[in-house]
């Protein structure tokens, strides 16, 4: 089996986006909890939660893309 290099590069780019989200989401959540009396508390908290969930989802998707690049997809 050969490695699909284009798919591997796509997976590595997704890993880079995942790592960026893994650093940004906790910072946004921390800032939200630090300013609980502020009127923008709920929108910032929801945005931080969405960033955290998207980091997890993108991480799983990145691993799937990299595995498909190495091993290929199932053929029916």
Contact map, one row per residue, 1 for C-alpha under 8 A:
1110000000000000000000000000000000000000000000000000000000000000000000100000
1111000000000000000000000000000000000000000000000000000000000000000001000000
1111100100000000000000000000000000000000000000000000000000000000000011110000
0111111100000000000000000000000000000000000000000000000000000000000011010000
0011111110000000000000000000000000000000000000000000000000000000000010000000
0001111111000000000000000000000000000000000000000000000000000000000000000000
0001111111100000000000000000000000000000000000000000000000000000110110000000
0011111111110000000000000000000000000000000000000000000000000000110011000000
0000111111111000000000000000000000000000000000000000000000000000000000000000
0000011111111100000000000000000000000000000000000000000000000000100000000000
0000001111111110000000000000000000000000000000000000000000000110110000000000
0000000111111111000000000000000000000000000000000000000000000100010000000000
0000000011111111100000000000000000000000000000000000000000000000000000000000
0000000001111111110000000000000000000000000000000000000001100100000000000000
0000000000111111111000000000000000000000000000000000000001100110000000000000
0000000000011111111100000000000000000000000000000000000000000000000000000000
0000000000001111111110000000000000000000000000000000000001000000000000000000
0000000000000111111111000000000000000000000000000000001101100000000000000000
0000000000000011111111100000000000000000000000000000001000000000000000000000
0000000000000001111111110000000000000000000000000000000000000000000000000000
0000000000000000111111111000000000000000000000000011011000000000000000000000
0000000000000000011111111100000000000000000000000001001000000000000000000000
0000000000000000001111111110000000000000000000000000000000000000000000000000
0000000000000000000111111111000000000000000000000010000000000000000000000000
0000000000000000000011111111100000000000000000011011001000000000000000000000
0000000000000000000001111111110000000000000000010001000000000000000000000000
0000000000000000000000111111111000000000000000000000000000000000000000000000
0000000000000000000000011111111100000000000110110000000000000000000000000000
0000000000000000000000001111111110000000000110011000000000000000000000000000
0000000000000000000000000111111111000000000000000000000000000000000000000000
0000000000000000000000000011111111100000000000000000000000000000000000000000
0000000000000000000000000001111111110000110110010000000000000000000000000000
0000000000000000000000000000111111110000100010000000000000000000000000000000
0000000000000000000000000000011111110000000000000000000000000000000000000000
0000000000000000000000000000001111111100100000000000000000000000000000000000
0000000000000000000000000000000111111100100000000000000000000000000000000000
0000000000000000000000000000000000111110100000000000000000000000000000000000
0000000000000000000000000000000000111111100000000000000000000000000000000000
0000000000000000000000000000000000001111110000000000000000000000000000000000
0000000000000000000000000000000000000111111100000000000000000000000000000000
0000000000000000000000000000000110111111111110000000000000000000000000000000
0000000000000000000000000000000100000011111111000000000000000000000000000000
0000000000000000000000000000000000000001111111100000000000000000000000000000
0000000000000000000000000001100100000001111111110000000000000000000000000000
0000000000000000000000000001100110000000111111111000000000000000000000000000
0000000000000000000000000000000000000000011111111100000000000000000000000000
0000000000000000000000000001000000000000001111111110000000000000000000000000
0000000000000000000000001101100100000000000111111111000000000000000000000000
0000000000000000000000001000100000000000000011111111100000000000000000000000
0000000000000000000000000000000000000000000001111111110000000000000000000000
0000000000000000000010011000000000000000000000111111111000000000000000000000
0000000000000000000011001100000000000000000000011111111100000000000000000000
0000000000000000000000000000000000000000000000001111111110000000000000000000
0000000000000000000010000000000000000000000000000111111111000000000000000000
0000000000000000011011001000000000000000000000000011111111100000000000000000
0000000000000000010000000000000000000000000000000001111111110000000000000000
0000000000000000000000000000000000000000000000000000111111111000000000000000
0000000000000110110000000000000000000000000000000000011111111100000000000000
0000000000000110010000000000000000000000000000000000001111111110000000000000
0000000000000000000000000000000000000000000000000000000111111111000000000000
0000000000000000000000000000000000000000000000000000000011111111100000000000
0000000000110110000000000000000000000000000000000000000001111111110000000000
0000000000100010000000000000000000000000000000000000000000111111111000000000
0000000000000000000000000000000000000000000000000000000000011111111100000000
0000001101100000000000000000000000000000000000000000000000001111111110000000
0000001100110000000000000000000000000000000000000000000000000111111111000000
0000000000000000000000000000000000000000000000000000000000000011111111110000
0000001000000000000000000000000000000000000000000000000000000001111111111000
0011101100000000000000000000000000000000000000000000000000000000111111110000
0111000100000000000000000000000000000000000000000000000000000000011111110000
1010000000000000000000000000000000000000000000000000000000000000001111111000
0011000000000000000000000000000000000000000000000000000000000000001111111100
0000000000000000000000000000000000000000000000000000000000000000000100111110
0000000000000000000000000000000000000000000000000000000000000000000000011111
0000000000000000000000000000000000000000000000000000000000000000000000001111
0000000000000000000000000000000000000000000000000000000000000000000000000111
